[in-house]
């Protein structure tokens, strides 16, 4: 799966900008990245000039199937499986046919419309292997998250023209982002509504990035600081 966003939607993480500047490496534009994905995998969805979402079942893991859905101008691509999907369907009053990506949209929508619930509540109840990229076109809000144990891979980087890209394929982003590339930290979410990267287990803990070695594929490694204090989910 792939999500590409212009600077009008999301600000590029300073650490990844610094990593790419410190270690110059070949990059390509966001347009080239999306075109490359579509030509080798599947279709893409354009959500205006500043947002591109794409997914495919090509080389899909049976333990991390990919899915896509859109409802009320909320677009979402999802990779993985939720172990507690049944109970979450009941919690949100969804039909038994509702899959993971529909559940994530409904959870986001419910908490968005019942503000001021914190964004970490959208993902703190999810259990399993998952990563998703959600874009709310009505509010131009980006919401990205990965599971607590990193079971579903997710990466992010910066293209040659300054777009921020998220994908579950590191090699795909490496060609487009060079060393402006990092593994998305497990147990975390990125929300433009709250202004950046947060741990949903420990939302008050600061997240820092350490620049990688010159010969490392990653430009930086993001880590949650401080002792683990699991956030309340009730």
ChimeraX commands (.cxc) that place a marker at each C-alpha (Angstrom):
marker #1 position 0.00,0.00,0.00 radius 0.5
marker #1 position 1.09,3.55,-0.64 radius 0.5
marker #1 position 0.08,7.03,0.45 radius 0.5
marker #1 position 1.72,10.19,-0.93 radius 0.5
marker #1 position 0.98,13.65,0.46 radius 0.5
marker #1 position 2.13,17.14,-0.50 radius 0.5
marker #1 position 3.49,19.72,1.91 radius 0.5
marker #1 position 0.08,21.41,1.95 radius 0.5
marker #1 position -1.25,18.34,3.80 radius 0.5
marker #1 position 1.68,17.22,5.96 radius 0.5
marker #1 position 4.98,18.77,6.95 radius 0.5
marker #1 position 8.02,16.62,6.20 radius 0.5
marker #1 position 9.68,15.37,9.41 radius 0.5
marker #1 position 12.79,17.50,10.04 radius 0.5
marker #1 position 14.85,14.42,10.96 radius 0.5
marker #1 position 14.22,12.79,7.59 radius 0.5
marker #1 position 15.03,16.02,5.79 radius 0.5
marker #1 position 18.32,16.21,7.71 radius 0.5
marker #1 position 19.13,12.57,6.98 radius 0.5
marker #1 position 18.65,13.08,3.26 radius 0.5
marker #1 position 20.76,16.22,3.30 radius 0.5
marker #1 position 23.55,14.62,5.31 radius 0.5
marker #1 position 23.73,11.59,3.06 radius 0.5
marker #1 position 22.88,12.58,-0.52 radius 0.5
marker #1 position 21.28,9.72,-2.41 radius 0.5
marker #1 position 19.21,9.24,-5.58 radius 0.5
marker #1 position 15.57,10.18,-5.25 radius 0.5
marker #1 position 12.54,10.44,-7.53 radius 0.5
marker #1 position 9.42,12.59,-7.55 radius 0.5
marker #1 position 6.09,11.69,-6.01 radius 0.5
marker #1 position 4.57,11.35,-9.48 radius 0.5
marker #1 position 7.27,8.87,-10.49 radius 0.5
marker #1 position 6.78,6.91,-7.26 radius 0.5
marker #1 position 3.02,6.52,-7.78 radius 0.5
marker #1 position 3.49,5.66,-11.46 radius 0.5
marker #1 position 6.06,3.01,-10.58 radius 0.5
marker #1 position 3.71,1.47,-8.03 radius 0.5
marker #1 position 0.73,1.39,-10.38 radius 0.5
marker #1 position 2.72,-0.09,-13.26 radius 0.5
marker #1 position 4.05,-2.94,-11.13 radius 0.5
marker #1 position 1.19,-3.51,-8.68 radius 0.5
marker #1 position -2.29,-2.14,-9.13 radius 0.5
marker #1 position -4.52,0.91,-9.27 radius 0.5
marker #1 position -4.24,4.23,-7.47 radius 0.5
marker #1 position -6.85,6.63,-6.13 radius 0.5
marker #1 position -6.40,10.35,-6.55 radius 0.5
marker #1 position -7.88,12.47,-3.77 radius 0.5
marker #1 position -7.16,15.84,-5.31 radius 0.5
marker #1 position -3.82,17.11,-6.55 radius 0.5
marker #1 position -2.12,16.83,-3.17 radius 0.5
marker #1 position -3.02,13.25,-2.16 radius 0.5
marker #1 position -2.48,9.89,-3.84 radius 0.5
marker #1 position -3.45,6.54,-2.32 radius 0.5
marker #1 position -2.72,3.16,-3.87 radius 0.5
marker #1 position -2.92,-0.50,-2.94 radius 0.5
marker #1 position -2.68,-3.91,-4.53 radius 0.5
marker #1 position -3.07,-7.57,-3.62 radius 0.5
marker #1 position 0.15,-8.32,-5.52 radius 0.5
marker #1 position 2.59,-10.33,-3.34 radius 0.5
marker #1 position 0.19,-9.92,-0.45 radius 0.5
marker #1 position 0.89,-11.86,2.73 radius 0.5
marker #1 position -2.05,-14.06,3.85 radius 0.5
marker #1 position -1.36,-12.81,7.40 radius 0.5
marker #1 position -1.41,-9.16,6.31 radius 0.5
marker #1 position -4.07,-8.76,3.60 radius 0.5
marker #1 position -4.58,-5.27,2.18 radius 0.5
marker #1 position -7.90,-3.52,1.78 radius 0.5
marker #1 position -9.27,-0.13,0.76 radius 0.5
marker #1 position -12.51,1.71,1.51 radius 0.5
marker #1 position -13.99,5.18,1.34 radius 0.5
marker #1 position -16.99,6.59,3.19 radius 0.5
marker #1 position -18.14,10.17,3.65 radius 0.5
marker #1 position -14.92,11.48,2.07 radius 0.5
marker #1 position -12.77,9.39,4.44 radius 0.5
marker #1 position -10.30,7.29,2.46 radius 0.5
marker #1 position -8.34,4.45,4.05 radius 0.5
marker #1 position -5.88,1.73,3.01 radius 0.5
marker #1 position -5.25,-1.01,5.57 radius 0.5
marker #1 position -2.77,-3.87,5.89 radius 0.5
marker #1 position -3.13,-6.64,8.45 radius 0.5
marker #1 position -5.68,-8.43,10.60 radius 0.5
marker #1 position -7.41,-7.36,13.82 radius 0.5
marker #1 position -7.71,-10.09,16.43 radius 0.5
marker #1 position -10.58,-8.34,18.17 radius 0.5
marker #1 position -12.55,-7.37,15.07 radius 0.5
marker #1 position -15.70,-9.15,16.31 radius 0.5
marker #1 position -15.93,-7.23,19.58 radius 0.5
marker #1 position -15.09,-3.95,17.83 radius 0.5
marker #1 position -17.92,-4.51,15.34 radius 0.5
marker #1 position -20.30,-4.78,18.30 radius 0.5
marker #1 position -18.79,-1.73,19.98 radius 0.5
marker #1 position -19.35,0.44,16.91 radius 0.5
marker #1 position -22.64,-1.18,15.89 radius 0.5
marker #1 position -21.35,-2.57,12.59 radius 0.5
marker #1 position -22.58,-5.49,10.56 radius 0.5
marker #1 position -20.78,-8.84,10.72 radius 0.5
marker #1 position -19.61,-8.25,7.15 radius 0.5
marker #1 position -17.61,-5.14,8.12 radius 0.5
marker #1 position -13.89,-5.73,7.64 radius 0.5
marker #1 position -10.87,-4.06,9.23 radius 0.5
marker #1 position -10.65,-1.05,6.93 radius 0.5
marker #1 position -14.35,-0.25,7.42 radius 0.5
marker #1 position -13.90,-0.58,11.17 radius 0.5
marker #1 position -11.00,1.91,11.18 radius 0.5
marker #1 position -13.02,4.44,9.19 radius 0.5
marker #1 position -15.99,4.11,11.54 radius 0.5
marker #1 position -13.79,4.37,14.64 radius 0.5
marker #1 position -12.08,7.48,13.30 radius 0.5
marker #1 position -15.39,9.03,12.29 radius 0.5
marker #1 position -17.06,8.30,15.63 radius 0.5
marker #1 position -14.27,9.83,17.69 radius 0.5
marker #1 position -13.80,12.76,15.30 radius 0.5
marker #1 position -17.47,13.66,15.62 radius 0.5
marker #1 position -17.47,13.21,19.40 radius 0.5
marker #1 position -14.59,15.61,20.05 radius 0.5
marker #1 position -12.62,16.28,22.18 radius 0.5
marker #1 position -11.78,12.56,22.33 radius 0.5
marker #1 position -8.01,12.20,21.80 radius 0.5
marker #1 position -6.84,10.68,18.49 radius 0.5
marker #1 position -4.98,7.88,20.27 radius 0.5
marker #1 position -8.36,6.39,21.18 radius 0.5
marker #1 position -8.91,5.53,17.52 radius 0.5
marker #1 position -6.12,2.97,17.66 radius 0.5
marker #1 position -5.66,2.12,21.34 radius 0.5
marker #1 position -8.45,-0.48,21.18 radius 0.5
marker #1 position -7.06,-2.22,18.09 radius 0.5
marker #1 position -5.33,-5.56,18.70 radius 0.5
marker #1 position -3.41,-7.51,16.08 radius 0.5
marker #1 position -1.03,-6.91,13.21 radius 0.5
marker #1 position -1.98,-3.72,11.39 radius 0.5
marker #1 position -0.89,-0.56,9.65 radius 0.5
marker #1 position -3.15,1.94,7.96 radius 0.5
marker #1 position -3.16,5.25,6.12 radius 0.5
marker #1 position -6.33,7.31,6.48 radius 0.5
marker #1 position -7.13,10.63,4.85 radius 0.5
marker #1 position -10.20,12.70,5.75 radius 0.5
marker #1 position -10.79,14.88,2.73 radius 0.5
marker #1 position -13.50,16.94,4.45 radius 0.5
marker #1 position -10.97,18.25,6.99 radius 0.5
marker #1 position -7.71,17.59,5.07 radius 0.5
marker #1 position -6.62,15.43,8.01 radius 0.5
marker #1 position -4.05,12.65,7.65 radius 0.5
marker #1 position -4.05,9.82,10.19 radius 0.5
marker #1 position -1.47,7.00,10.03 radius 0.5
marker #1 position -0.77,4.24,12.57 radius 0.5
marker #1 position 0.99,0.92,13.11 radius 0.5
marker #1 position 0.52,-1.85,15.67 radius 0.5
marker #1 position 2.26,-2.04,19.03 radius 0.5
marker #1 position 4.71,-4.79,18.06 radius 0.5
marker #1 position 5.58,-3.81,14.50 radius 0.5
marker #1 position 3.98,-6.98,13.11 radius 0.5
marker #1 position 2.73,-5.10,10.05 radius 0.5
marker #1 position 5.60,-3.18,8.42 radius 0.5
marker #1 position 5.20,0.50,7.62 radius 0.5
marker #1 position 7.78,3.00,6.37 radius 0.5
marker #1 position 7.84,6.69,5.57 radius 0.5
marker #1 position 10.11,8.98,3.60 radius 0.5
marker #1 position 10.44,12.17,1.59 radius 0.5
marker #1 position 10.48,12.23,-2.21 radius 0.5
marker #1 position 12.68,14.43,-4.37 radius 0.5
marker #1 position 9.97,17.08,-4.60 radius 0.5
marker #1 position 9.21,17.15,-0.87 radius 0.5
marker #1 position 6.15,14.90,-0.68 radius 0.5
marker #1 position 5.83,12.64,2.37 radius 0.5
marker #1 position 5.22,9.02,1.40 radius 0.5
marker #1 position 4.07,6.04,3.49 radius 0.5
marker #1 position 4.24,2.43,2.32 radius 0.5
marker #1 position 4.52,-1.16,3.53 radius 0.5
marker #1 position 7.35,-1.79,1.04 radius 0.5
marker #1 position 10.75,-0.41,2.09 radius 0.5
marker #1 position 12.37,-1.04,-1.30 radius 0.5
marker #1 position 9.67,1.00,-3.05 radius 0.5
marker #1 position 10.35,4.03,-0.87 radius 0.5
marker #1 position 14.12,3.62,-0.92 radius 0.5
marker #1 position 14.14,4.22,-4.68 radius 0.5
marker #1 position 12.05,7.36,-4.28 radius 0.5
marker #1 position 13.31,8.75,-0.97 radius 0.5
marker #1 position 16.96,7.73,-0.75 radius 0.5
marker #1 position 18.23,8.16,2.81 radius 0.5
marker #1 position 15.25,10.35,3.72 radius 0.5
marker #1 position 13.65,7.10,4.84 radius 0.5
marker #1 position 12.73,5.49,8.17 radius 0.5
marker #1 position 10.71,2.68,9.63 radius 0.5
marker #1 position 7.48,4.08,11.08 radius 0.5
marker #1 position 7.74,3.57,14.87 radius 0.5
marker #1 position 5.60,0.76,16.25 radius 0.5
marker #1 position 2.80,1.65,18.62 radius 0.5
marker #1 position 2.64,5.16,17.19 radius 0.5
marker #1 position 0.36,7.31,15.08 radius 0.5
marker #1 position 0.88,10.40,12.96 radius 0.5
marker #1 position -1.96,12.90,12.90 radius 0.5
marker #1 position -2.00,16.30,11.28 radius 0.5
marker #1 position -4.86,17.14,13.67 radius 0.5
marker #1 position -2.47,16.98,16.65 radius 0.5
marker #1 position 0.52,18.24,14.73 radius 0.5
marker #1 position 2.76,15.23,14.37 radius 0.5
marker #1 position 3.96,11.88,15.65 radius 0.5
marker #1 position 2.69,10.41,18.94 radius 0.5
marker #1 position 2.79,7.14,20.85 radius 0.5
marker #1 position -0.77,5.97,21.40 radius 0.5
marker #1 position 0.32,3.78,24.32 radius 0.5
marker #1 position 2.27,6.61,25.94 radius 0.5
marker #1 position 0.91,9.82,24.37 radius 0.5
marker #1 position 2.75,12.11,26.79 radius 0.5
marker #1 position 6.17,10.64,26.01 radius 0.5
marker #1 position 8.34,12.52,23.55 radius 0.5
marker #1 position 9.44,10.80,20.34 radius 0.5
marker #1 position 12.96,11.51,19.12 radius 0.5
marker #1 position 14.88,10.49,16.03 radius 0.5
marker #1 position 18.50,9.39,15.89 radius 0.5
marker #1 position 20.38,9.78,12.62 radius 0.5
marker #1 position 21.55,6.43,11.26 radius 0.5
marker #1 position 25.03,5.42,10.17 radius 0.5
marker #1 position 26.10,6.41,6.68 radius 0.5
marker #1 position 25.91,2.82,5.42 radius 0.5
marker #1 position 22.48,2.10,6.88 radius 0.5
marker #1 position 19.40,1.88,4.64 radius 0.5
marker #1 position 17.51,4.08,7.11 radius 0.5
marker #1 position 18.10,7.78,7.46 radius 0.5
marker #1 position 16.91,7.84,11.06 radius 0.5
marker #1 position 15.37,5.72,13.79 radius 0.5
marker #1 position 12.38,7.06,15.74 radius 0.5
marker #1 position 12.06,6.05,19.40 radius 0.5
marker #1 position 9.62,6.77,22.21 radius 0.5
marker #1 position 11.43,8.26,25.21 radius 0.5
marker #1 position 10.77,7.67,28.89 radius 0.5
marker #1 position 9.27,4.77,30.86 radius 0.5
marker #1 position 6.35,2.91,29.38 radius 0.5
marker #1 position 3.07,3.99,30.92 radius 0.5
marker #1 position 0.23,2.52,28.91 radius 0.5
marker #1 position -2.44,5.09,28.19 radius 0.5
marker #1 position -5.97,4.56,29.45 radius 0.5
marker #1 position -8.24,3.21,26.74 radius 0.5
marker #1 position -11.55,3.60,28.48 radius 0.5
marker link #1:1,2 radius 0.2
marker link #1:2,3 radius 0.2
marker link #1:3,4 radius 0.2
marker link #1:4,5 radius 0.2
marker link #1:5,6 radius 0.2
marker link #1:6,7 radius 0.2
marker link #1:7,8 radius 0.2
marker link #1:8,9 radius 0.2
marker link #1:9,10 radius 0.2
marker link #1:10,11 radius 0.2
marker link #1:11,12 radius 0.2
marker link #1:12,13 radius 0.2
marker link #1:13,14 radius 0.2
marker link #1:14,15 radius 0.2
marker link #1:15,16 radius 0.2
marker link #1:16,17 radius 0.2
marker link #1:17,18 radius 0.2
marker link #1:18,19 radius 0.2
marker link #1:19,20 radius 0.2
marker link #1:20,21 radius 0.2
marker link #1:21,22 radius 0.2
marker link #1:22,23 radius 0.2
marker link #1:23,24 radius 0.2
marker link #1:24,25 radius 0.2
marker link #1:25,26 radius 0.2
marker link #1:26,27 radius 0.2
marker link #1:27,28 radius 0.2
marker link #1:28,29 radius 0.2
marker link #1:29,30 radius 0.2
marker link #1:30,31 radius 0.2
marker link #1:31,32 radius 0.2
marker link #1:32,33 radius 0.2
marker link #1:33,34 radius 0.2
marker link #1:34,35 radius 0.2
marker link #1:35,36 radius 0.2
marker link #1:36,37 radius 0.2
marker link #1:37,38 radius 0.2
marker link #1:38,39 radius 0.2
marker link #1:39,40 radius 0.2
marker link #1:40,41 radius 0.2
marker link #1:41,42 radius 0.2
marker link #1:42,43 radius 0.2
marker link #1:43,44 radius 0.2
marker link #1:44,45 radius 0.2
marker link #1:45,46 radius 0.2
marker link #1:46,47 radius 0.2
marker link #1:47,48 radius 0.2
marker link #1:48,49 radius 0.2
marker link #1:49,50 radius 0.2
marker link #1:50,51 radius 0.2
marker link #1:51,52 radius 0.2
marker link #1:52,53 radius 0.2
marker link #1:53,54 radius 0.2
marker link #1:54,55 radius 0.2
marker link #1:55,56 radius 0.2
marker link #1:56,57 radius 0.2
marker link #1:57,58 radius 0.2
marker link #1:58,59 radius 0.2
marker link #1:59,60 radius 0.2
marker link #1:60,61 radius 0.2
marker link #1:61,62 radius 0.2
marker link #1:62,63 radius 0.2
marker link #1:63,64 radius 0.2
marker link #1:64,65 radius 0.2
marker link #1:65,66 radius 0.2
marker link #1:66,67 radius 0.2
marker link #1:67,68 radius 0.2
marker link #1:68,69 radius 0.2
marker link #1:69,70 radius 0.2
marker link #1:70,71 radius 0.2
marker link #1:71,72 radius 0.2
marker link #1:72,73 radius 0.2
marker link #1:73,74 radius 0.2
marker link #1:74,75 radius 0.2
marker link #1:75,76 radius 0.2
marker link #1:76,77 radius 0.2
marker link #1:77,78 radius 0.2
marker link #1:78,79 radius 0.2
marker link #1:79,80 radius 0.2
marker link #1:80,81 radius 0.2
marker link #1:81,82 radius 0.2
marker link #1:82,83 radius 0.2
marker link #1:83,84 radius 0.2
marker link #1:84,85 radius 0.2
marker link #1:85,86 radius 0.2
marker link #1:86,87 radius 0.2
marker link #1:87,88 radius 0.2
marker link #1:88,89 radius 0.2
marker link #1:89,90 radius 0.2
marker link #1:90,91 radius 0.2
marker link #1:91,92 radius 0.2
marker link #1:92,93 radius 0.2
marker link #1:93,94 radius 0.2
marker link #1:94,95 radius 0.2
marker link #1:95,96 radius 0.2
marker link #1:96,97 radius 0.2
marker link #1:97,98 radius 0.2
marker link #1:98,99 radius 0.2
marker link #1:99,100 radius 0.2
marker link #1:100,101 radius 0.2
marker link #1:101,102 radius 0.2
marker link #1:102,103 radius 0.2
marker link #1:103,104 radius 0.2
marker link #1:104,105 radius 0.2
marker link #1:105,106 radius 0.2
marker link #1:106,107 radius 0.2
marker link #1:107,108 radius 0.2
marker link #1:108,109 radius 0.2
marker link #1:109,110 radius 0.2
marker link #1:110,111 radius 0.2
marker link #1:111,112 radius 0.2
marker link #1:112,113 radius 0.2
marker link #1:113,114 radius 0.2
marker link #1:114,115 radius 0.2
marker link #1:115,116 radius 0.2
marker link #1:116,117 radius 0.2
marker link #1:117,118 radius 0.2
marker link #1:118,119 radius 0.2
marker link #1:119,120 radius 0.2
marker link #1:120,121 radius 0.2
marker link #1:121,122 radius 0.2
marker link #1:122,123 radius 0.2
marker link #1:123,124 radius 0.2
marker link #1:124,125 radius 0.2
marker link #1:125,126 radius 0.2
marker link #1:126,127 radius 0.2
marker link #1:127,128 radius 0.2
marker link #1:128,129 radius 0.2
marker link #1:129,130 radius 0.2
marker link #1:130,131 radius 0.2
marker link #1:131,132 radius 0.2
marker link #1:132,133 radius 0.2
marker link #1:133,134 radius 0.2
marker link #1:134,135 radius 0.2
marker link #1:135,136 radius 0.2
marker link #1:136,137 radius 0.2
marker link #1:137,138 radius 0.2
marker link #1:138,139 radius 0.2
marker link #1:139,140 radius 0.2
marker link #1:140,141 radius 0.2
marker link #1:141,142 radius 0.2
marker link #1:142,143 radius 0.2
marker link #1:143,144 radius 0.2
marker link #1:144,145 radius 0.2
marker link #1:145,146 radius 0.2
marker link #1:146,147 radius 0.2
marker link #1:147,148 radius 0.2
marker link #1:148,149 radius 0.2
marker link #1:149,150 radius 0.2
marker link #1:150,151 radius 0.2
marker link #1:151,152 radius 0.2
marker link #1:152,153 radius 0.2
marker link #1:153,154 radius 0.2
marker link #1:154,155 radius 0.2
marker link #1:155,156 radius 0.2
marker link #1:156,157 radius 0.2
marker link #1:157,158 radius 0.2
marker link #1:158,159 radius 0.2
marker link #1:159,160 radius 0.2
marker link #1:160,161 radius 0.2
marker link #1:161,162 radius 0.2
marker link #1:162,163 radius 0.2
marker link #1:163,164 radius 0.2
marker link #1:164,165 radius 0.2
marker link #1:165,166 radius 0.2
marker link #1:166,167 radius 0.2
marker link #1:167,168 radius 0.2
marker link #1:168,169 radius 0.2
marker link #1:169,170 radius 0.2
marker link #1:170,171 radius 0.2
marker link #1:171,172 radius 0.2
marker link #1:172,173 radius 0.2
marker link #1:173,174 radius 0.2
marker link #1:174,175 radius 0.2
marker link #1:175,176 radius 0.2
marker link #1:176,177 radius 0.2
marker link #1:177,178 radius 0.2
marker link #1:178,179 radius 0.2
marker link #1:179,180 radius 0.2
marker link #1:180,181 radius 0.2
marker link #1:181,182 radius 0.2
marker link #1:182,183 radius 0.2
marker link #1:183,184 radius 0.2
marker link #1:184,185 radius 0.2
marker link #1:185,186 radius 0.2
marker link #1:186,187 radius 0.2
marker link #1:187,188 radius 0.2
marker link #1:188,189 radius 0.2
marker link #1:189,190 radius 0.2
marker link #1:190,191 radius 0.2
marker link #1:191,192 radius 0.2
marker link #1:192,193 radius 0.2
marker link #1:193,194 radius 0.2
marker link #1:194,195 radius 0.2
marker link #1:195,196 radius 0.2
marker link #1:196,197 radius 0.2
marker link #1:197,198 radius 0.2
marker link #1:198,199 radius 0.2
marker link #1:199,200 radius 0.2
marker link #1:200,201 radius 0.2
marker link #1:201,202 radius 0.2
marker link #1:202,203 radius 0.2
marker link #1:203,204 radius 0.2
marker link #1:204,205 radius 0.2
marker link #1:205,206 radius 0.2
marker link #1:206,207 radius 0.2
marker link #1:207,208 radius 0.2
marker link #1:208,209 radius 0.2
marker link #1:209,210 radius 0.2
marker link #1:210,211 radius 0.2
marker link #1:211,212 radius 0.2
marker link #1:212,213 radius 0.2
marker link #1:213,214 radius 0.2
marker link #1:214,215 radius 0.2
marker link #1:215,216 radius 0.2
marker link #1:216,217 radius 0.2
marker link #1:217,218 radius 0.2
marker link #1:218,219 radius 0.2
marker link #1:219,220 radius 0.2
marker link #1:220,221 radius 0.2
marker link #1:221,222 radius 0.2
marker link #1:222,223 radius 0.2
marker link #1:223,224 radius 0.2
marker link #1:224,225 radius 0.2
marker link #1:225,226 radius 0.2
marker link #1:226,227 radius 0.2
marker link #1:227,228 radius 0.2
marker link #1:228,229 radius 0.2
marker link #1:229,230 radius 0.2
marker link #1:230,231 radius 0.2
marker link #1:231,232 radius 0.2
marker link #1:232,233 radius 0.2
marker link #1:233,234 radius 0.2
view
